[in-house]
Amino acid sequence: MTSSEPTVTLRQYRSPDDSTATFAVFQAAIRQTAAEHYDREQIEAWAGPPHPDLTSWDARRAQATTLVAEADGEIVGFADLRDDGVVDMLFVHPRAGGRGVARRLVEAVQAHARDRGLTELRTFASRSARPAFERFGFTVVAYRPDNTARGGVRVPNYEMRCDLAPEA
């Protein structure tokens, strides 16, 4: 990161204040970043409506351990860790891509999981997210060509896992 780039900080999700910004990151990441790997119908099914009722979105973030990444006071990424060790969400706004935001979020999620006594993490990574998860120590368990989104549209992804060795 150069000195002209803002510092990225991590913090806990604040319900319901962060719901709009995290949903905007989710939408941008799918509609821009993932669009290179999926067709229009898949993108629309996965992303869902651009202006939904955010009550259920907020409830999902509040039920997980959700970390958000901020730069210049704006949310630029977030990650969810469910109690069962699934990294349910990891999204970074395209304008913040390549700055280590995803890595910082995953490292923080891994540390939190270790603190809770988990020995592995799992995720269901998109085609666009798979390379990043591999860089973070995850390996593919299975390709899931029949994964479906809204309306029964197939949006293939990868089941992945990561062993959590204790930190030295």
C-alpha positions in Angstrom: 0.0 0.0 0.0 1.4 3.4 -0.9 1.2 6.4 1.4 -1.5 7.9 -0.8 -3.8 4.9 -0.1 -6.0 5.2 3.0 -5.4 2.9 5.9 -7.8 0.0 6.2 -9.1 -0.9 9.6 -11.2 -3.8 10.8 -14.1 -3.7 13.3 -17.2 -5.6 14.3 -20.4 -5.2 12.3 -22.8 -2.7 13.9 -26.4 -3.7 13.5 -28.4 -2.2 11.8 -26.2 0.7 10.9 -23.9 -1.3 8.6 -26.6 -3.1 6.7 -26.8 -0.7 3.8 -23.1 -0.3 3.3 -22.4 -4.1 3.5 -25.2 -4.8 1.1 -23.7 -2.2 -1.3 -20.3 -4.0 -1.1 -22.0 -7.3 -1.8 -23.9 -6.0 -4.8 -20.8 -4.2 -6.3 -18.6 -7.3 -5.8 -21.1 -9.6 -7.5 -22.1 -7.2 -10.3 -18.6 -6.1 -11.1 -15.9 -8.5 -9.9 -17.9 -11.8 -10.3 -19.4 -10.7 -13.6 -16.2 -11.8 -15.3 -16.9 -15.4 -14.3 -20.7 -15.7 -14.5 -23.3 -14.9 -17.1 -26.0 -12.2 -16.7 -28.7 -14.5 -15.5 -26.4 -16.0 -12.8 -25.3 -12.6 -11.6 -28.9 -11.3 -11.3 -30.0 -14.5 -9.4 -27.0 -14.3 -7.1 -27.1 -10.6 -6.4 -30.8 -10.4 -6.0 -32.8 -7.1 -6.1 -30.7 -3.9 -5.9 -32.9 -2.4 -3.2 -34.3 -5.1 -0.9 -35.7 -4.9 2.6 -32.5 -5.1 4.6 -34.1 -6.5 7.7 -33.2 -10.1 6.9 -29.8 -9.1 5.6 -29.0 -7.3 8.9 -30.3 -10.3 10.8 -27.9 -12.7 9.0 -24.9 -10.4 9.7 -25.9 -10.0 13.4 -26.3 -13.9 13.8 -22.7 -14.4 12.6 -19.4 -12.9 13.7 -19.2 -10.2 11.0 -16.2 -8.1 10.5 -16.1 -5.0 8.3 -13.2 -3.3 6.7 -13.2 0.5 6.5 -11.1 2.9 4.6 -11.6 6.7 4.9 -14.7 6.0 7.1 -16.4 3.9 4.4 -17.0 0.2 4.5 -15.0 -1.5 1.7 -15.4 -5.1 2.7 -16.8 -7.6 5.1 -16.7 -11.2 6.2 -19.1 -13.5 8.1 -18.0 -16.4 10.3 -20.8 -18.7 11.4 -20.7 -20.7 14.6 -20.2 -23.9 12.6 -16.9 -22.6 11.1 -18.3 -21.6 7.7 -17.0 -18.3 6.2 -20.4 -17.5 4.8 -19.5 -14.2 3.3 -16.3 -12.5 2.1 -16.8 -9.6 -0.2 -14.6 -6.6 -1.1 -15.7 -3.6 -3.1 -14.0 -3.6 -6.5 -12.5 -0.2 -5.8 -10.7 -1.6 -2.8 -9.5 -4.8 -4.6 -5.8 -5.6 -4.6 -5.1 -3.8 -1.3 -5.1 -6.7 1.0 -8.6 -6.2 2.3 -9.7 -9.8 1.8 -6.5 -11.1 3.3 -6.9 -8.9 6.4 -10.5 -10.0 6.8 -9.7 -13.7 6.4 -6.7 -13.5 8.8 -9.0 -11.9 11.4 -11.7 -14.5 10.9 -9.0 -17.3 11.2 -7.7 -15.8 14.5 -11.3 -15.5 15.8 -12.0 -19.1 14.9 -8.8 -20.3 16.6 -9.8 -18.3 19.7 -13.1 -20.2 19.7 -11.3 -23.5 19.5 -12.3 -24.3 15.9 -9.8 -26.5 14.0 -10.9 -25.8 10.5 -12.9 -23.3 8.4 -15.1 -24.1 5.4 -16.5 -21.9 2.7 -18.4 -22.0 -0.6 -16.3 -19.9 -2.9 -17.4 -18.4 -6.2 -15.3 -18.9 -9.3 -13.9 -15.3 -8.8 -13.1 -15.9 -5.1 -11.5 -19.3 -5.4 -8.0 -18.0 -6.2 -8.0 -15.7 -3.2 -9.2 -18.4 -0.9 -6.4 -20.7 -2.2 -3.9 -17.9 -1.4 -5.3 -17.8 2.1 -4.7 -21.6 2.7 -8.0 -23.1 1.6 -8.2 -26.1 -0.6 -11.0 -27.3 -2.9 -13.0 -30.2 -1.4 -15.5 -30.3 -4.3 -16.7 -28.4 -7.3 -20.4 -27.7 -7.0 -21.8 -27.2 -10.5 -25.5 -27.5 -9.3 -25.3 -24.8 -6.6 -28.5 -22.7 -7.1 -29.4 -19.2 -6.3 -32.8 -17.4 -6.5 -35.2 -18.8 -9.0 -33.3 -22.1 -9.3 -30.6 -20.5 -11.4 -27.3 -22.5 -11.3 -24.4 -20.5 -9.9 -21.5 -23.0 -9.7 -19.1 -22.7 -6.8 -16.4 -24.6 -4.8 -16.6 -26.1 -1.4 -13.3 -25.3 0.3 -11.7 -25.9 3.6 -8.8 -24.6 5.6 -7.0 -26.3 8.6 -6.4 -23.9 11.4 -3.1 -24.8 12.9 -2.5 -23.1 16.2 -0.5 -19.9 15.9 3.1 -20.1 17.0 
